[in-house]
Amino acid sequence: MILQTGDIVLYHNFFRWKQPVTWLSAFERWVTGCDYEHAGVIVDGMINEALGSGIESRPFNIHLQREGSRVMVLRPHSISSDFVVRANFKVGTAYGISGLFEQLIYRVFGRWFGHTNRKRMICTQYVAWCFGIRDWYKYTAKELMAMDGVKVIYKD
């Protein structure tokens, strides 16, 4: 599989009792009704993603060696000319943990009460923002999968 700039990488992290972070992953999948809970985007051969330590750009092969997760790769029909600039602009930005709680409230009440313009983001918000999506702050893996013009190019 050859990855291209703009490819979206979605993850399903398997639940493990001894790893509490996987509890959050399972809860997020349950709330969103999606089988994937984490997202990153390919930029010039690297994967950019929002992690607990912030938005980072790392070699993608790190993820190919990661046990305990499934991966799906989506390829958009096209990307905007400023995609790479947007994606790299946020590298180094802190993680937006409040986005997880805002997503939960949105899923329960069907109305957005959270921030709409902020520096800190969760992973799926970051990916949607990279694509210049208007309501990027409402996006989860489920909405990324449903974007117009994306197709699955890999699924394990």
C-alpha positions in Angstrom: 0.0 0.0 0.0 1.4 3.4 -1.0 0.2 6.2 1.1 -0.4 9.7 -0.3 -0.6 13.1 1.3 -4.2 13.5 2.4 -4.9 9.9 3.2 -6.8 9.5 6.4 -5.8 6.8 8.8 -8.4 5.5 11.3 -7.6 3.3 14.3 -9.6 0.9 16.5 -7.6 0.3 19.7 -8.6 -3.0 21.3 -9.9 -2.9 24.9 -7.5 -4.0 27.6 -8.2 -4.0 31.3 -4.7 -3.1 32.2 -4.6 -0.1 29.9 -7.1 2.6 31.0 -6.6 4.6 27.8 -8.3 1.8 25.9 -11.4 2.2 28.2 -11.7 5.8 26.8 -11.4 4.4 23.2 -14.1 1.8 23.8 -16.4 4.5 25.4 -15.8 6.8 22.5 -16.7 4.1 20.0 -19.9 3.4 21.9 -20.9 7.1 22.1 -20.2 7.8 18.4 -21.5 4.5 17.1 -18.4 4.0 15.0 -15.9 1.2 15.1 -12.9 3.6 15.0 -12.0 6.2 17.5 -8.6 7.7 16.5 -7.5 9.5 13.3 -4.4 10.8 11.7 -3.6 12.2 8.3 -0.6 11.5 6.0 1.5 14.5 5.1 4.5 14.1 2.9 5.1 10.5 4.1 4.6 11.2 7.8 1.5 10.8 9.9 0.2 13.9 11.6 -2.1 13.2 14.6 -3.3 14.7 17.8 -2.1 12.6 20.7 -2.1 13.2 24.5 1.2 15.0 24.1 -0.2 17.3 21.3 -0.3 17.3 17.6 2.8 15.5 16.3 4.3 14.5 12.9 5.9 11.0 13.0 7.0 8.3 10.7 4.0 6.1 9.7 5.9 2.9 10.1 5.6 3.3 13.9 1.9 2.6 13.6 2.4 -0.4 11.4 4.3 -2.0 14.2 1.7 -1.1 16.9 0.0 -4.1 18.4 -3.6 -4.1 19.7 -5.2 -2.0 17.0 -6.9 -2.2 13.6 -6.3 0.3 10.9 -8.4 1.6 8.0 -7.1 4.0 5.4 -9.3 6.4 3.5 -8.3 8.3 0.4 -10.1 11.5 -0.5 -10.9 12.2 -4.1 -8.8 15.4 -3.9 -7.2 17.8 -1.4 -7.0 21.5 -1.4 -3.8 23.3 -2.4 -3.3 24.6 1.1 -3.7 21.1 2.8 -0.1 20.6 3.6 0.3 24.1 5.0 -2.8 23.7 7.2 -1.8 20.2 8.4 1.7 21.3 9.4 0.6 24.6 10.9 -0.9 22.8 13.9 2.1 20.5 14.7 3.3 21.3 18.2 -0.2 22.5 19.4 -1.4 21.0 22.7 -4.1 18.3 22.8 -7.6 19.5 23.4 -9.0 17.1 25.9 -12.1 19.3 26.4 -13.1 18.3 22.8 -13.8 14.8 24.0 -16.4 16.1 26.5 -17.8 18.5 24.0 -18.3 15.6 21.6 -20.1 13.6 24.3 -22.5 16.5 25.0 -23.1 17.0 21.3 -23.9 13.3 20.8 -26.3 13.2 23.8 -28.1 16.4 23.2 -27.7 16.9 19.4 -26.6 20.5 19.8 -23.1 21.9 19.9 -22.3 23.7 23.1 -18.5 23.7 22.8 -15.9 25.9 21.2 -15.9 26.5 17.5 -12.6 28.3 17.2 -9.7 27.0 19.2 -6.1 26.1 19.0 -6.4 22.7 20.9 -8.1 19.9 19.1 -8.7 16.1 19.4 -7.5 13.9 16.6 -10.7 13.7 14.5 -11.3 17.5 14.8 -7.7 18.1 13.7 -8.1 15.9 10.6 -11.4 17.6 9.6 -9.7 21.0 10.2 -6.9 20.0 7.8 -9.4 19.5 5.1 -11.0 22.9 5.7 -14.3 21.4 6.7 -16.7 24.1 8.0 -17.9 22.3 11.2 -14.6 20.5 11.8 -15.2 20.6 15.6 -18.2 18.2 15.3 -16.3 15.5 13.5 -15.6 12.0 14.7 -14.2 9.0 12.8 -17.8 8.3 11.7 -18.1 11.7 9.9 -14.6 11.3 8.4 -15.7 8.0 6.9 -18.8 9.6 5.5 -17.0 12.6 3.8 -17.9 13.1 0.1 -15.3 11.6 -2.2 -13.5 9.3 0.2 -12.9 5.7 -0.4 -11.4 2.9 1.7 -8.1 1.8 0.3 -7.0 -0.4 3.2 -8.7 -2.2 6.0 -7.3 -4.9 8.3 
